[in-house]
Amino acid sequence: MINDQVRILWADDEIDLLKPHIIFLESKGYHVTAVSSGVDAIDQVSENRFDAVFLDENMPGISGLEALSKIKTLQPNTPVIMITKNEEESIMEDAIGSKISDYLIKPVNPNQILLSLKKNLDSKRLVSERTTSSYQQEFRQIGMRLNDPLDWEEWIDLYKQIIFWDLELQKVGDPSMQEILSMQKDEANSEFARFVEDNYIDWLHGKSESRPEMVHTVFKNWVAPELNGDKPVFLVVIDNLRLDQWKIIQQSIEEDFRIEEERTLMSILPTATQYARNALFAGLMPSEIQKQHPNLWLNDEDEGGKNMHEEELLVHQLKRLGKPIKHSYAKITNHNFGKKVLDNIHSLSNNDLNVIVYNFVDMLSHARTEMEVIRELADDEAAYRSLTQSWFEHSPLLDIMKEIRAMGAKMIITTDHGTVHARHAIKVVGDRNTNTNLRYKTGRNLNYSSKKVFEVKNPSDAYLPKTNMSSRYIFARTNDFFAYPNNYNHYVKYYKDTFQHGGISLEELILPFIVCTPR
């Protein structure tokens, strides 16, 4: 509710003619101080605090633009609304460049003035109320959809709907509504896990009428067709990039690129780098990689890095697709190497394909587990997204993208898996050869509650490597993570509320695929 503590300054050399407007605003509860020159406006602002300033652009003596500059120096956060008879574009540009909050053309009517004030002084409350009301209506609709037998396209659409409201409610900062959405997302994740368990094996074996594009086929079906132009294509794989994180960095990217296509694909299980990213570059499922390229695959219990041969797998796939093209591959794991890639980016302009794998989001996920300061900076979903955005806007990757734009090259952004906020521990027992990932386990002597996991008793059904006759895989659902009974409480406290990957959730499985062309 507006009251007389909301103070407005109105400066116009014909202020007497605006008396009806001032009376109208005062009837709405605003307190208006009227002056007739830019000098008087500056004097008032130097002596008093105002919530908003109306400023005539064309006044004798000090012009409105000159007064604007001084007012912004004195009260930089006070919204200034410029009013003018002049419709010249240069005047508008000067005013906008001086950070005005609104621009009105004379003659103005009282409702225009009131609308401008509400937009600048009361917009946050109005937007918050409207957003909350809209989500309350949408909440019921989302709830009803969760009771329907959704197909994979409908699940992707529903997840995008949830992300939209997650970001909107984050903007208005309503904790109660955000908590309701979080509960609804948990419900959606539970239903999605059941859907994946019912359909995943059929997708892999072609037994469904339709299936989502998946990470092991996406290069053949979506990337390779883009490799026929005169300009190079840059494939940027940002590890762990979730769909909501893409939405957060999208605005920065759109300053330099047009989004030509925005598609969505599915990761594979496990949603872990050694499986999903190798599958992306090989164009094969993990057991097929192991069979066709045994020297390029390491199982969980094997010593050594599990993603050391991505470029070699890519070369094999390109040959298989009949595209022995000129290409480059760079994996960026730290800031300094990112700078090195940036410095040499123009040497890549003659290649048909340039692959850049950027591991920062993955490093952020692991750092949040290991480092207390990162835990504090990213203690929930919104903060995790915010940290991703802050990193991206100051990263070599954004500078690399700007250079890609300058080349006139096409850019594809995607990832191999996402990550989920792990909150609930479930017990699992395994021998010393059991892998350490918190969202999936593989081995021969696993002990667990079958009701709490998705189990693949025969790994070959899911095209997963089988190290011995009794090997099996189990996957955590939704926000669960695996904990060993030994020192259980310490283990749970350490890993609870960290971001993990490897299991089944909307966040881990549903991924962005973006095709960008330079502006």
Steps between C-alpha positions, in 0.01 A plus 500: 500500500638845399519754782621856555851379576551430128655827385496612136697792351357651180710751307345682200521861387121485440427341834189717557333332201556163663305583816215258412755216466654586837158510669423159344822348641439653842152347500673163454712555809824637348674808639610722207761778513468722191783719361535694175869464406787258485693704756215477750474125436871452577468710816205291619679171433811621683293580811225234500445135419249422225352171390465613137566806284302624199728715286411716201762460228475855360536764772675840481837528670611149597337250263327188616790279384752716690281492811463122457877453514531696824196333658644156424824607669312610812245217515615225260227250593205738472289429189487799264217520246573733207206693347545683169333635188808405300479165320849515349674165524828655617327660801346165593837326466673761718233464766510120494881508510473716812297223668152649506231265625228605254445738205161672444396719207286811565214546532474247782182401677471422873467125446827493303671668793344260752594195291861617475517547877354159572739341251801660665398506866260214550583257220674244721195458723260494203712250307538285811126490560426426136768229475385333820137508386591358157705218650218413742276445197774311314572286810166326462553445129848353554363277776231363268757432226708298746205261536488443122704234312750740337726410207861621478409818308240590762754439776745739336225759462398458865860535619539822300181625662640427847828675415309806378318534831814423698675795336197730522441432869871546566474852354217606730656333805192338654639222726162338561424468128852376430455231764172390340668483159787299649250246637330483160836448329573212740166342409576546130842340546348197669253448215772564242721235657218245463454608139871456422513159669202384293639622167879535507594149386237509224642832372845347471374192317266686265187340646313828551303671225704811570787589729679821595822595328770359726855596571654207309311583178489880518829556315389289204147641483537862609866606482624328181228659278635844601849417363427585137542877488779734398552620855649295786273349763596525868354229723516627859434225756454652846521215748212476748301780332139462612205638310437767766866605493476538123203734549708708742791552255281524189453876522877564499546276195213665311688831505730348236300212350154424371351176627429314177375182667435408862454125538509257789668161529532225758815376668566130559539302820717541692478878462873518571779644290691180428185344354302788351778712351684202354166395347455850354834501321501133404142493376477167681365368827764409765500123439534565127800727563657229716442241225607707199778703666622300800820706520293820543271385782565457872247352743423653839745277687785556251785737581538821299291781357171389348465783244848515353405387147208721400672642193600154378141383543382806306740423213365144479143632491579756229653226285199275560271784389704561186622838622883490530498877540760740633433548869644603836429393856574687824403409855513800735538407866636825644499875445854520359437239233177683413709812438740298284214371284369858471841628388517237224135501396559656158730216399187281499313699234597262216369189675161351415436405864648629823404324823543683830424307819471733798507341842425796726144408599623151583785648705250727676288198592799315646642813665167557670538158657863547603526870591306665781514846339331369183238322711415835658488681165277236340286360778185450290382474139466877447845572642650216292353656185619845605855377551492338156385827344766703682772259387379501139484877470863531614639186338729442202211299352290814444801669339554190283136520390541867406795404279294222343239763417768725348602210273141468380501135606205289610502386863327202660469488879412179680607266780516131581315496835365730771521495877248477784477642852555187714305515826399151615741217586423134440722218623698274270769243573768400251841336493826687452460496119174696514523840329490822701230694312213604732219465244576160346681188613630205304650177627429139579438507876259790540255497789211749487124542521370424151194718561719811539705468179471427130693178448641363177580138581628424151729790390485397135128592500609863547813467281722529805834320552485177697822428688388161637203262490325648804557872424201729527427874509274691736392862458380752757175678420393864546707662781639180656867414540674184612674480839690217661392376847856546629524846658155567351414826680831665412465391138144629473586836661792548263312428176147616580399809298780455247445483124562153354447308177472141387137417579146568379349847524359767273807714572752229402325352197327783310764714329526808275613491137535850357598605147620861480587728208686833532304823518 
